[in-house]
Amino acid sequence: MRSQFQWKHKKNDQRRKKKPMAHFPTTLFLLVSFLLGLSCAGPAVMDAGVYGDICIRCKDRGFCLAALGSDRRSATADLTGLGYIAIDLMNKNLTATYNKLMTLNGQAINPALKKRVDTCLILYHDSIITCARDLGGYLKSARYDDLLRHTLVVGENGIDCENSFKINPPYPSPLTRENQNIDLLSDILYVISVILSTGGP
């Protein structure tokens, strides 16, 4: 009886020793998956660490991260530097949209379209002047209230342009993406201005 008991005990010990080996492939798989997950998430985490305090407060966090991330200077810029980058991005968007409007104006045959294009040309012309002449100066001289106010105007001009296509009779807007972009870009500068005006991140 004792020998039989010893044999069973030995057999149970062998089974217990084999169980961890049976789970090893699963454990290894989970570990590799976890490490790969960290690797894939690395750039996003890095971006959030650089200017996440700004983008998390914006209307569209993903747009903010992509916009600021498109400029290499963002990785090392301070808050004021990010403000200048946002102004540069706004100016590029405004200029490109204005050029598109000029092309549309030359091609427009439909009176309803031409009227709306003319309206948007005025709005974007004013925004370009504000962006190129005023915003950088306000930021440099720490006139954050003026920066806030004029930044809002630029964003609202994009919204007004888009809304002009909804007035009766409505006409399909060829500028929806551009108008949305300038609204979101101005929102980035607005958030930066608010943070600067309150003296902290």
C-alpha positions in Angstrom: 0.0 0.0 0.0 2.8 2.4 0.9 4.6 1.8 -2.4 1.3 2.4 -4.3 0.8 5.6 -2.4 4.3 6.8 -3.1 3.8 6.0 -6.8 0.6 8.1 -6.9 2.3 10.9 -5.0 5.2 10.9 -7.4 2.8 10.9 -10.3 0.9 13.9 -8.9 4.2 15.8 -8.4 5.1 15.2 -12.0 1.7 16.6 -13.1 2.2 19.7 -10.9 5.6 20.3 -12.4 4.2 20.1 -15.9 1.3 22.6 -15.4 3.4 25.7 -15.5 5.0 24.6 -18.8 1.5 24.1 -20.3 0.8 27.8 -19.6 4.1 29.1 -20.7 3.2 29.8 -24.4 0.1 31.7 -23.3 2.1 33.8 -20.8 4.8 34.5 -23.5 2.1 35.5 -25.9 0.5 37.9 -23.5 3.9 39.4 -22.6 4.9 39.9 -26.3 1.5 41.5 -27.0 1.9 43.9 -24.1 5.4 44.9 -25.2 4.2 45.4 -28.8 1.3 47.5 -27.5 3.7 49.8 -25.6 5.8 50.1 -28.7 2.9 51.0 -30.9 1.5 53.5 -28.3 4.9 55.2 -27.9 4.6 58.0 -30.4 1.0 58.9 -29.3 2.2 59.0 -25.7 5.1 61.2 -26.6 3.0 63.7 -28.5 0.5 63.9 -25.6 3.5 64.6 -23.3 4.7 67.5 -25.4 1.5 69.5 -26.0 -1.2 67.3 -24.5 -2.2 70.0 -22.0 -3.2 72.1 -25.0 -4.8 69.5 -27.2 -6.9 67.9 -24.5 -8.7 71.3 -24.1 -9.4 71.8 -27.8 -12.6 71.0 -29.7 -10.8 68.2 -31.5 -7.9 66.7 -29.7 -6.9 64.4 -32.6 -6.8 67.4 -35.0 -4.7 69.4 -32.6 -2.2 66.6 -32.1 -1.9 66.1 -35.9 -1.7 69.9 -36.6 1.0 70.7 -34.1 2.7 67.4 -34.8 3.1 68.4 -38.4 5.7 71.0 -37.4 9.0 69.7 -36.1 9.4 72.7 -33.9 6.5 71.6 -31.7 8.6 68.9 -30.1 10.8 71.4 -28.3 8.7 74.6 -28.3 7.4 76.2 -25.2 3.9 77.5 -24.9 4.6 80.8 -26.6 6.5 78.9 -29.3 3.5 76.7 -29.9 1.4 79.9 -30.3 3.7 81.1 -33.1 3.4 77.6 -34.7 -0.4 77.8 -34.5 -0.3 81.2 -36.1 1.9 79.9 -38.9 -0.5 77.0 -39.5 -3.5 79.4 -39.6 -1.8 81.7 -42.0 -1.0 78.8 -44.4 -4.5 77.6 -44.2 -6.0 81.0 -44.8 -3.7 81.7 -47.7 -4.4 78.4 -49.4 -8.2 78.8 -48.9 -8.1 82.4 -50.3 -6.3 81.2 -53.4 -8.9 78.5 -53.9 -11.6 81.1 -53.5 -9.9 83.3 -56.2 -10.0 80.3 -58.5 -13.6 79.5 -57.7 -14.5 83.2 -58.3 -12.9 83.1 -61.8 -14.8 79.9 -62.7 -18.1 80.6 -61.0 -21.0 80.9 -63.5 -23.9 80.3 -61.1 -24.9 83.6 -59.4 -25.7 81.9 -56.1 -22.2 80.4 -56.0 -20.5 83.6 -57.0 -22.3 85.6 -54.3 -21.2 83.2 -51.6 -17.6 83.1 -52.9 -17.5 86.9 -52.9 -18.7 86.8 -49.3 -16.0 84.3 -48.3 -13.3 86.3 -50.1 -14.0 89.3 -48.0 -14.0 87.2 -44.8 -10.8 85.4 -45.6 -9.1 88.6 -46.8 -9.8 90.1 -43.4 -8.6 87.0 -41.6 -5.3 87.0 -43.5 -4.6 90.6 -42.6 -5.5 89.9 -38.9 -3.3 86.8 -38.8 -0.3 88.3 -40.6 -0.4 91.7 -39.1 -1.9 91.4 -35.6 -1.8 87.9 -34.0 2.0 87.5 -33.8 2.4 91.0 -32.4 -0.2 90.4 -29.7 1.6 87.2 -28.7 5.0 88.8 -28.7 3.9 91.7 -26.5 1.8 89.4 -24.2 -1.4 91.2 -25.1 -3.4 88.0 -24.6 -6.8 89.6 -24.4 -6.4 91.1 -27.8 -5.0 87.8 -29.0 -8.0 85.9 -27.7 -10.5 88.3 -29.3 -8.9 88.4 -32.7 -8.3 84.7 -32.8 -12.0 84.2 -32.2 -12.8 86.5 -35.1 -10.7 84.5 -37.5 -12.4 81.3 -36.5 -15.8 82.9 -36.7 -15.0 84.1 -40.2 -14.6 80.5 -41.3 -17.9 79.5 -39.8 -19.6 82.5 -41.4 -18.2 81.5 -44.8 -19.6 78.0 -44.4 -23.0 79.3 -43.2 -23.3 81.6 -46.2 -23.8 78.4 -48.3 -26.8 77.5 -46.1 -28.8 80.7 -46.8 -31.8 80.2 -49.1 -31.4 79.1 -51.7 -28.8 76.8 -50.2 -25.8 75.8 -52.3 -23.3 72.9 -51.7 -20.2 74.4 -50.0 -16.9 73.6 -51.8 -15.1 74.9 -48.7 -16.4 72.8 -45.8 -13.1 71.2 -45.0 -11.1 74.4 -45.2 -13.6 76.3 -43.1 -13.6 73.6 -40.5 -9.8 73.5 -40.5 -9.5 77.3 -39.8 -12.1 77.0 -37.0 -10.1 74.2 -35.4 -6.7 75.9 -35.9 -8.0 79.1 -34.3 -9.3 77.0 -31.4 -5.8 75.8 -30.8 -4.4 79.3 -30.6 -7.4 80.3 -28.5 -6.6 77.6 -25.9 -2.9 78.6 -25.9 -4.0 82.2 -25.3 -6.2 81.3 -22.4 -3.4 79.3 -20.8 -0.9 82.1 -21.3 -3.4 84.7 -19.9 -3.9 82.7 -16.8 -0.2 82.2 -16.3 0.0 78.4 -16.3 -0.5 75.1 -18.1 
